[in-house]
C-alpha cells in the first residue's frame, strides 16, 4: 500500500513528530508531555509523490508499531493518545 508523502508528513506532525531538515526530512517523536523520544523516521526529498509499500513498512518499524497501525496513524483512525498507549505498552516511552 503506497501512501502520499505529504499526507505522511502532515499527519505525523499532527501526532507529535517534530521536523529536522538534513539530507532527508527527519521526524522525531515528542511525547504529549514534551519529552523528545528516540523514535524517529525519515522521508526522502526525492521527487516521488507516493511512498511505496516497503518504505511504509520500514517507517512503521522506525516508529515502533505495526504497519497496519502506522497506516491508521497516517489516516487518523489511530490518535496520538492511542499511539502513545501502544508505545508505553511496548516500553518504548
SULLINZI-V926071 format. One record per pair of residues at least 24 apart in sequence whose ideal C-beta (glycine too) atoms are under 8 Angstrom apart, sorted by the first residue. I is the first residue (numbers start at 1). GAP is how many residues later the second one is. D is the distance in whole Angstrom. If there is no record, write none. Layout:
BEGIN
I GAP D
I GAP D
END
This chain:
BEGIN
1 52 6
1 55 6
1 70 7
2 48 4
2 49 6
2 50 5
2 51 6
2 54 7
3 47 7
3 48 5
3 53 6
3 68 7
3 71 6
4 45 7
4 46 6
4 47 8
5 38 6
5 43 7
5 44 6
5 45 6
5 46 5
6 43 8
7 67 6
8 35 7
8 43 6
8 51 7
8 66 5
9 34 6
11 62 7
11 63 5
11 64 8
11 65 6
12 29 7
12 61 8
12 62 7
14 62 8
14 66 8
15 58 6
15 64 8
15 65 5
15 68 6
16 64 5
16 67 8
17 24 8
29 34 7
31 53 7
31 62 6
32 48 6
32 49 7
32 52 6
35 58 8
37 50 8
37 55 7
37 56 5
39 24 6
39 25 6
39 48 7
39 53 6
39 54 7
64 26 6
64 28 5
END
